[in-house]
Amino acid sequence: MDWLWWVGASLLFALIEIISLDLVLIMFAGGALAAAGANAAGAPLWLQILVFAVVSILLLVALRPYLLRSLRSRTPLAETNVAAHVGRTALAVDRVTELGGRVKLVGEVWTARTEQDAPPIPAGADVRVVRIDGATAVVTALPAQHPTV
């Protein structure tokens, strides 16, 4: 009946994996199931632990990279939170210099600055977010678009 401890550990690893989605703990769950099999076959505890470690490492090294590649190729990466703002256009609310300024980005006013040695951007100009540095949007000026008549 000691094999039930290994099965319980495997289930616990699998449940935590559902939360983390790193494909690490599920490999430990596989190792725990292998150790449960070793226990059911009558192996001593030291051998069960060795089976757990070896199978877990083999799964991590051999199976996890394949699963990650497969998962990433089928699921497009969707940027969220701050990373989603990089590349977006915004409107300069105030003059933006390398020391500071403000832009309106996706309906919110953000503190902003330009890269060092970049020319100041006047209020009302369109800008593109280059990166987010803390709570500050680092922006660059977009070329002025002249309406065609």
C-alpha positions in Angstrom: 0.0 0.0 0.0 3.0 2.3 0.1 2.7 2.9 -3.6 -0.4 5.0 -2.8 2.0 7.7 -1.4 3.7 7.9 -4.7 0.4 8.1 -6.6 -0.7 10.8 -4.2 2.5 12.7 -4.8 1.9 12.3 -8.6 -1.6 13.8 -8.3 -0.3 16.7 -6.2 2.4 17.4 -8.8 -0.2 17.3 -11.5 -2.6 19.6 -9.7 0.1 22.2 -9.1 1.2 21.9 -12.7 -2.3 22.9 -13.8 -1.7 26.2 -11.9 1.9 26.8 -13.1 1.8 25.5 -16.7 5.6 25.2 -16.8 5.6 21.5 -17.8 8.1 20.8 -15.0 5.9 19.4 -12.2 4.1 17.1 -14.6 7.5 15.5 -15.3 7.9 14.9 -11.6 4.4 13.4 -11.6 5.6 10.9 -14.2 8.6 10.1 -12.0 6.3 9.6 -9.0 4.2 7.2 -11.0 7.3 5.3 -12.1 8.4 5.1 -8.4 4.9 3.8 -7.5 5.4 1.0 -10.1 8.8 0.2 -8.5 7.2 0.1 -5.1 4.4 -2.2 -6.4 7.2 -4.5 -7.8 8.7 -4.7 -4.3 11.7 -2.4 -4.8 13.3 -0.9 -1.6 12.8 2.8 -0.8 16.3 3.8 -2.0 15.5 2.3 -5.4 12.1 3.9 -5.6 13.7 7.3 -4.9 16.3 6.6 -7.6 13.6 5.6 -10.1 11.7 8.8 -9.3 14.8 10.9 -9.8 16.0 9.2 -13.0 12.6 9.1 -14.7 11.9 12.8 -13.7 15.2 13.9 -15.1 14.8 11.9 -18.3 11.3 13.4 -18.8 12.6 16.9 -18.2 15.5 16.5 -20.6 13.8 14.5 -23.4 10.1 15.2 -23.3 9.7 18.8 -21.9 11.5 20.6 -24.8 9.5 18.8 -27.4 6.2 19.6 -25.6 7.2 23.3 -25.2 8.0 23.6 -28.9 4.8 21.9 -29.8 2.7 24.0 -27.5 4.3 27.3 -28.7 3.9 26.4 -32.3 0.2 25.8 -31.9 -0.6 28.6 -29.5 0.3 32.2 -30.6 2.0 34.3 -28.0 -0.3 37.1 -26.9 1.4 39.9 -25.2 -0.4 41.2 -22.1 -0.1 43.9 -19.5 2.8 46.3 -20.1 4.4 44.3 -22.9 1.2 44.7 -25.0 1.9 48.5 -25.2 5.2 48.2 -27.0 4.8 49.3 -30.6 1.5 51.0 -30.0 0.9 54.6 -31.0 0.0 57.3 -28.5 -0.6 61.1 -28.4 1.7 63.4 -26.7 -0.4 65.3 -24.1 2.6 67.5 -23.0 6.0 68.2 -24.5 8.0 65.0 -24.2 11.8 65.2 -23.7 14.4 62.8 -22.4 13.6 64.2 -18.9 9.9 63.6 -19.0 6.4 64.4 -20.4 3.0 62.8 -20.8 1.3 60.7 -23.5 -2.2 59.3 -23.9 -1.9 55.6 -24.5 -5.0 53.4 -24.9 -7.1 56.0 -23.2 -4.8 56.4 -20.2 -2.3 59.2 -19.5 1.2 57.8 -19.0 4.4 59.5 -18.0 6.8 59.4 -20.9 10.2 60.3 -22.1 12.3 60.1 -25.2 15.5 58.2 -25.7 18.7 60.1 -24.8 19.8 62.7 -27.3 16.4 62.5 -29.2 14.7 65.8 -30.1 11.8 66.9 -27.9 8.3 65.9 -29.1 5.7 68.7 -29.1 2.3 68.3 -27.5 -0.3 66.9 -29.9 2.2 64.9 -31.9 1.8 61.2 -32.6 4.4 58.9 -31.0 5.2 55.2 -30.9 6.0 53.4 -27.7 9.5 51.9 -28.0 9.5 50.2 -24.5 8.1 50.5 -21.1 10.6 51.5 -18.4 9.0 51.0 -15.0 5.9 53.1 -15.2 7.2 55.3 -18.0 6.6 54.9 -21.7 9.8 55.5 -23.7 8.6 57.0 -27.0 9.8 58.1 -30.4 8.1 60.6 -32.7 6.2 59.4 -35.7 6.6 61.2 -39.0 4.0 63.8 -39.5 1.3 62.7 -41.9 0.0 65.4 -44.2 -3.6 64.8 -45.3 -4.1 64.4 -49.0 -6.7 66.7 -50.6 
